[in-house]
């Protein structure tokens, strides 16, 4: 059998499992605010809403719990994890340190192949900002930062970021929708990419710091307002 015949048997795209699809749907519902903080994730209701079995729902909830998007409460079961400023502040602090260092080293080490990968990721990100699908933006943003961290050689740091990615994306969805931004989130990420393309480590690190400092300020305001509203309604 020839190589061409072997190639015709190759599976180019591995189909998503039901669990992966359920995770995507639930993650999107949480990030979009359709399922807000404290929302009870009732298995029977989710089975009806998603049209999958209870075992698939349980797997998806366990996965989202590992991402930090779901909490298991005594006598209440799984709920959407609360999003407060104390947790958010810690996430922004970690991101600032890891992303600024990765962007600077990415700028130093950028080669022709990595440049092409980052250009592709940036174009995909621009298209994702025009989409109404939170999962599309989640995937595009993840890929954008993955190229930066991998090019920088910061593989362990990327593992840490991946563990936080669900919560990072939830905060990103919160701040990107804000009208308080002086510069749009898309423009901020464009500036990071441009500094890397220019192979200017200092400017790349500073672009990350400016982006995350503004995002953190917006998140602080929004989460403090949300916390006051919850206290007024007794939630």
N, C-alpha and C positions, 0 to 999 in steps of 0.2 A: 504494500500500500504506500502511495507516495505521500510526501509531506503535505501537498495540497489537499489530499483526501483526508489526512489526519486533521488538518486545519478546519475542515468543514464540520468536524464533530465538536470543536471547541465551544464551550459555553462562555459567551462574551459577557453576559450580564446575569449574575445570580439573582433569581427572583426573591423578593422580600418575603419573609415569613409573616404569618398573621400577627405574631407578637411585635415584630418591627413596625408593621402598619398601625397596630393599636398604640404603640408607644408614640409614633409620629402624631397620630390624631389627638391623643391626650396631652402631649407636650404642647402642641399648637393651641389647644383649648386653654391651657394654663398660661402660656405666654401672651395670648391675645386678651386675657382677662375674662374670657367666657366662663372659666372656672376660677374664681377669685381666691385669695388667701382664706384658708379656713373652710373651703367648700368640701363637703363630705363626698367621697368617691364611693358610692354605693354599688356594689358588684352587680346586683340585679338590674339596676337602672342602666349601668354601663353596658351590660350584655345586650339590652334592648337597643340602646343608642348606637352601638358599634356593630351589632349583628355578629358577635363572635362568642365563643364559649367562656364560661367562668374561669377555666384554667388559663386561657389566653389573657383575660383581664388581670388575673392574679400575677402572671409573669410580667405583664406590662407595668403594673403598680410596683412590683419589686424593683424593676429596672429604674423607674422614675424615682423611687426612694433612694436608690444608690446615687442618682444624679442630684439629690437634694431638693427635688421638686415636690416630693410627697413625704408626709410625716405620718407615722402610725401612732394614734392617740389611744390611751386606755379607755375602754368602754365606748369609744367613738369610731375606732377603726381608721382607715386611711383618709387623710384630708390633704388638700393642697397646702404645702408648707407656707407658713407665714413669712412675709417679706418685710423685714424691719430694717431701720437704718444701721443698727449695730452690726448685723450680719453683712449688709451691703457695704458698709465702710471697710470691713475686713477684706471683702472680695476685691474692692477697688484698690486697696493697698497692695494686695498680692499681685493683681494684674499690672499695676503701674511698675512695680519692680521687675517683674518677669518680662513684660512686653517691651518696656523701654530698652532693656538690655538686649533682648532678641532682635529688635528693629535695628539697633546700632550695629550689632555683629552681622546681621543680614546685609546691611549696607557695605560693611567691610569685605564680606566674602562673596558678594553677588557675582555670579558668572553668567555666561550666555544662556545656559539651560535654565538656571533659576530665574533669570530675568524673564524668559518666555513663560515660565510657570506662573510668576507673579502677575504678568500682564494678562494672562488668561484668567487668573483668579479675580483680578480687579474688574475685568470686563463682566465676568459672571456676577460679581457683587453689584455693579451698576444696574444690571438687568434685574437682579433680585430686589433692589430698592423700589422698582416700579411694580413689583408683584404684590398682590394682596395676600399671598400665602406665607404665613410665618415660617413654615418649614423650609421654603425656598431660601428665605433670608438667613435662617439658621444654618443651613448647609453651606451657602455661599460664604458667609462670614467665617465659619469654621475652616473652610478651605483656605481662605485668604490668610488667616493667622497661622495655619499649619505650614504653608509655604515659608512664611517668615521664620518660624521657629526651627523648622527642619534645615533651611538654608543656613541659619545661624549656628547649627549644630547643637541647639539647646533641647535635646531629646527628652531629658528628664523633666525639664521645665514644662515642655509640651504635655507630658503625661499628667502633670499637676493641673494644668489649665483644662485638659479634657475632663478631669474629674469635676471641675467646677463649671463646665460648659453650660449645663442646663440652667444653673442659677445666673451665670453671666448673661445668657441669652434672654432670660426673663427680665433682668435689669435693662438690657439693651432695648427690648421691646417697650419698656416703660419710658425710657429717656428719649428714644428716637421719635416718639409721638409728641414730645413736648414742643411747645412754641417758644419756650424760653431760650432756645439755643441761639447763640450769636453766629455760629457757623453750623451748618447741617452735619449730621453724623456721616453722611456720605462724603461730604467735602473734607471732613477731618481725616477719614481713612484714605482719601485721595492724596492728601498732603503727606501722610505717612509713606505711601507708595512712591510718591515723587521724590522724597528725600532718599529713599532706598535706591531708586533708579539713578539718582545723582551720585550715589555712593558717598553720601555725607552722613557719617555715623552720628555726629552731634545733632544735626537737624532732624534725623530720623527719631532719635531718642526724645528730643524736645517735642516733636509732633505728637508722639504717643502721650507724653505728659500733659500737653495742652488738651488733647482729646479726652483723656480720662479725668482730668481735673474738672473740666466743664461738666462731663457726664455725672461725676460724683456729686457736684453741687446741685444739679437738677434732681438727681435721685433723692438727695437729702431733703430737699423742699417737698417733693411729691410724697415721700414716705412719711414725713412728719405730719403733713396734711391728712393723709390716709389714716394715720394712727389716731389723730384727734377725732376724725369722723367715726372711727370704730368705737372710741371711748364714749362719744355722744349717743351712739345707737346701742351701746351695751354689748357689742360683739367682742 
